[in-house]
Amino acid sequence: MTIASGIVPGGGEADPDAIGARYYRLYQQPDRVEEVIGDLNAFRALVAEHAPRHKDQPSTPTTTDN
């Protein structure tokens, strides 16, 4: 489970109870291996914007989504 959002009570899919329900549904579906909550690309961009840069880190975030 990847949570690419702030956890907000009453916040729709980011509500703690909604996240718990999704964890449970994922547990019940052994053929399903991944679940993403929120906008993963927007979350990556936000993290890249605020993360400290290392000298060997690329200047733009890279994705390996297929």
VEXDO-857905 format. One line per field, with one value per atom (N, C-alpha, C, O): residue number from 1; residue in three letters; chain; x, y, z. Coordinates in steps of 0.02 Angstrom, whole numbers, always signed. Example, Ala and Ser with C-alpha at 12.3 -4.5 7.8 and 13.67 -1.06 7.14 Angstrom:
BEGIN
n = 1_1_1_1_2_2_2_2
res = ALA_ALA_ALA_ALA_SER_SER_SER_SER
chain = A_A_A_A_A_A_A_A
c1 = +660_+615_+660_+712_+642_+684_+645_+670
c2 = -284_-225_-165_-166_-112_-53_+2_+57
c3 = +390_+390_+390_+423_+354_+357_+394_+402
# end
This chain:
BEGIN
n = 1_1_1_1_2_2_2_2_3_3_3_3_4_4_4_4_5_5_5_5_6_6_6_6_7_7_7_7_8_8_8_8_9_9_9_9_10_10_10_10_11_11_11_11_12_12_12_12_13_13_13_13_14_14_14_14_15_15_15_15_16_16_16_16_17_17_17_17_18_18_18_18_19_19_19_19_20_20_20_20_21_21_21_21_22_22_22_22_23_23_23_23_24_24_24_24_25_25_25_25_26_26_26_26_27_27_27_27_28_28_28_28_29_29_29_29_30_30_30_30_31_31_31_31_32_32_32_32_33_33_33_33_34_34_34_34_35_35_35_35_36_36_36_36_37_37_37_37_38_38_38_38_39_39_39_39_40_40_40_40_41_41_41_41_42_42_42_42_43_43_43_43_44_44_44_44_45_45_45_45_46_46_46_46_47_47_47_47_48_48_48_48_49_49_49_49_50_50_50_50_51_51_51_51_52_52_52_52_53_53_53_53_54_54_54_54_55_55_55_55_56_56_56_56_57_57_57_57_58_58_58_58_59_59_59_59_60_60_60_60_61_61_61_61_62_62_62_62_63_63_63_63_64_64_64_64_65_65_65_65_66_66_66_66
res = MET_MET_MET_MET_THR_THR_THR_THR_ILE_ILE_ILE_ILE_ALA_ALA_ALA_ALA_SER_SER_SER_SER_GLY_GLY_GLY_GLY_ILE_ILE_ILE_ILE_VAL_VAL_VAL_VAL_PRO_PRO_PRO_PRO_GLY_GLY_GLY_GLY_GLY_GLY_GLY_GLY_GLY_GLY_GLY_GLY_GLU_GLU_GLU_GLU_ALA_ALA_ALA_ALA_ASP_ASP_ASP_ASP_PRO_PRO_PRO_PRO_ASP_ASP_ASP_ASP_ALA_ALA_ALA_ALA_ILE_ILE_ILE_ILE_GLY_GLY_GLY_GLY_ALA_ALA_ALA_ALA_ARG_ARG_ARG_ARG_TYR_TYR_TYR_TYR_TYR_TYR_TYR_TYR_ARG_ARG_ARG_ARG_LEU_LEU_LEU_LEU_TYR_TYR_TYR_TYR_GLN_GLN_GLN_GLN_GLN_GLN_GLN_GLN_PRO_PRO_PRO_PRO_ASP_ASP_ASP_ASP_ARG_ARG_ARG_ARG_VAL_VAL_VAL_VAL_GLU_GLU_GLU_GLU_GLU_GLU_GLU_GLU_VAL_VAL_VAL_VAL_ILE_ILE_ILE_ILE_GLY_GLY_GLY_GLY_ASP_ASP_ASP_ASP_LEU_LEU_LEU_LEU_ASN_ASN_ASN_ASN_ALA_ALA_ALA_ALA_PHE_PHE_PHE_PHE_ARG_ARG_ARG_ARG_ALA_ALA_ALA_ALA_LEU_LEU_LEU_LEU_VAL_VAL_VAL_VAL_ALA_ALA_ALA_ALA_GLU_GLU_GLU_GLU_HIS_HIS_HIS_HIS_ALA_ALA_ALA_ALA_PRO_PRO_PRO_PRO_ARG_ARG_ARG_ARG_HIS_HIS_HIS_HIS_LYS_LYS_LYS_LYS_ASP_ASP_ASP_ASP_GLN_GLN_GLN_GLN_PRO_PRO_PRO_PRO_SER_SER_SER_SER_THR_THR_THR_THR_PRO_PRO_PRO_PRO_THR_THR_THR_THR_THR_THR_THR_THR_THR_THR_THR_THR_ASP_ASP_ASP_ASP_ASN_ASN_ASN_ASN
chain = A_A_A_A_A_A_A_A_A_A_A_A_A_A_A_A_A_A_A_A_A_A_A_A_A_A_A_A_A_A_A_A_A_A_A_A_A_A_A_A_A_A_A_A_A_A_A_A_A_A_A_A_A_A_A_A_A_A_A_A_A_A_A_A_A_A_A_A_A_A_A_A_A_A_A_A_A_A_A_A_A_A_A_A_A_A_A_A_A_A_A_A_A_A_A_A_A_A_A_A_A_A_A_A_A_A_A_A_A_A_A_A_A_A_A_A_A_A_A_A_A_A_A_A_A_A_A_A_A_A_A_A_A_A_A_A_A_A_A_A_A_A_A_A_A_A_A_A_A_A_A_A_A_A_A_A_A_A_A_A_A_A_A_A_A_A_A_A_A_A_A_A_A_A_A_A_A_A_A_A_A_A_A_A_A_A_A_A_A_A_A_A_A_A_A_A_A_A_A_A_A_A_A_A_A_A_A_A_A_A_A_A_A_A_A_A_A_A_A_A_A_A_A_A_A_A_A_A_A_A_A_A_A_A_A_A_A_A_A_A_A_A_A_A_A_A_A_A_A_A_A_A_A_A_A_A_A_A_A_A_A_A_A_A
c1 = +43_+0_+45_+89_+34_+69_+18_-33_+32_-13_+22_+67_+0_+30_-16_-35_-32_-79_-71_-47_-91_-96_-156_-206_-151_-206_-250_-228_-312_-357_-424_-459_-441_-507_-562_-562_-608_-661_-638_-674_-577_-547_-556_-510_-614_-626_-580_-576_-544_-500_-441_-409_-426_-371_-394_-354_-458_-484_-454_-451_-433_-403_-447_-422_-512_-557_-560_-563_-560_-561_-496_-497_-440_-376_-376_-353_-401_-405_-448_-430_-504_-548_-512_-520_-472_-436_-381_-370_-348_-299_-333_-307_-391_-426_-447_-440_-473_-492_-431_-435_-375_-313_-293_-272_-298_-284_-329_-307_-392_-439_-429_-457_-389_-377_-303_-263_-285_-215_-183_-122_-224_-197_-180_-148_-199_-184_-125_-126_-74_-13_+0_+46_-38_-23_-86_-135_-84_-139_-107_-63_-129_-104_-162_-214_-152_-201_-173_-118_-210_-188_-157_-159_-127_-95_-20_+14_+6_+75_+123_+174_+108_+152_+154_+207_+97_+96_+134_+169_+129_+165_+240_+279_+261_+333_+360_+415_+322_+343_+349_+396_+302_+304_+365_+399_+379_+437_+501_+546_+505_+565_+576_+633_+522_+526_+554_+589_+538_+556_+613_+637_+635_+689_+757_+767_+803_+870_+903_+896_+940_+975_+1043_+1079_+1060_+1127_+1163_+1131_+1228_+1266_+1257_+1263_+1243_+1235_+1162_+1147_+1115_+1044_+1024_+1045_+984_+961_+919_+888_+917_+881_+806_+768_+782_+711_+695_+736_+637_+620_+611_+586_+630_+621_+568_+559_+532_+482_+498_+527_+477_+486_+418_+415_+365_+298_+292_+315_+262_+251_+180_+161
c2 = -58_+0_+61_+68_+105_+169_+224_+228_+265_+321_+384_+409_+409_+469_+528_+564_+538_+591_+603_+560_+661_+673_+633_+627_+608_+570_+620_+653_+625_+676_+645_+617_+650_+625_+661_+722_+622_+651_+670_+704_+649_+669_+620_+610_+588_+542_+482_+447_+470_+411_+416_+366_+476_+486_+483_+496_+468_+460_+396_+345_+398_+338_+276_+221_+284_+227_+200_+139_+244_+223_+187_+137_+211_+178_+109_+60_+104_+38_-10_-69_+13_-30_-53_-111_-10_-29_-80_-127_-71_-121_-189_-240_-190_-253_-285_-345_-244_-271_-299_-350_-265_-289_-356_-402_-362_-425_-481_-538_-466_-516_-538_-588_-501_-516_-536_-494_-599_-618_-612_-612_-607_-598_-525_-510_-480_-409_-391_-406_-360_-348_-275_-260_-230_-159_-117_-132_-65_-17_+52_+59_+102_+170_+215_+215_+254_+303_+372_+388_+412_+479_+481_+433_+538_+550_+540_+584_+483_+465_+514_+532_+535_+581_+650_+680_+674_+738_+732_+779_+676_+665_+664_+693_+629_+627_+697_+714_+736_+804_+846_+885_+840_+877_+858_+901_+794_+770_+796_+820_+791_+814_+889_+912_+926_+999_+1018_+1068_+978_+995_+954_+970_+903_+861_+895_+927_+887_+915_+878_+817_+914_+886_+859_+889_+803_+774_+786_+790_+790_+807_+756_+774_+692_+641_+627_+580_+667_+659_+696_+754_+665_+701_+761_+763_+811_+872_+864_+904_+814_+802_+732_+686_+721_+654_+608_+629_+546_+496_+447_+436_+419_+369_+305_+305_+250_+185_+151_+90_+191_+163_+133_+162_+75_+42_+47_+22
c3 = +0_+0_+0_+43_-47_-50_-37_-71_+12_+29_+6_+39_-52_-82_-70_-117_-7_+12_+86_+123_+108_+179_+206_+171_+266_+296_+332_+379_+310_+334_+356_+314_+421_+441_+401_+396_+374_+333_+264_+227_+244_+180_+124_+84_+119_+64_+67_+118_+12_+10_+58_+73_+83_+131_+204_+249_+215_+283_+314_+280_+377_+407_+403_+392_+412_+408_+336_+326_+287_+217_+199_+163_+225_+213_+244_+213_+305_+339_+299_+293_+273_+233_+170_+150_+139_+79_+95_+57_+152_+174_+181_+158_+213_+223_+157_+148_+110_+45_+8_-25_+14_-17_+14_-22_+79_+114_+89_+83_+75_+53_-20_-41_-58_-128_-138_-157_-124_-127_-197_-203_-249_-317_-331_-382_-287_-296_-251_-191_-279_-241_-225_-186_-254_-244_-243_-278_-204_-200_-189_-147_-225_-218_-199_-231_-146_-124_-140_-118_-177_-194_-263_-301_-279_-343_-335_-309_-356_-345_-379_-350_-440_-475_-441_-436_-418_-382_-316_-297_-282_-220_-233_-195_-285_-303_-317_-295_-354_-371_-308_-301_-262_-199_-158_-131_-153_-115_-148_-114_-214_-250_-240_-235_-236_-227_-159_-152_-108_-39_-10_+44_-45_-19_-31_-83_+16_+4_-54_-61_-93_-151_-130_-90_-158_-151_-217_-269_-215_-275_-331_-389_-315_-367_-384_-421_-358_-371_-434_-444_-478_-538_-519_-466_-562_-547_-554_-526_-591_-597_-574_-584_-543_-521_-581_-633_-572_-624_-601_-541_-649_-632_-669_-723_-638_-670_-680_-686_-680_-689_-759_-808_-762_-827_-847_-901
# end
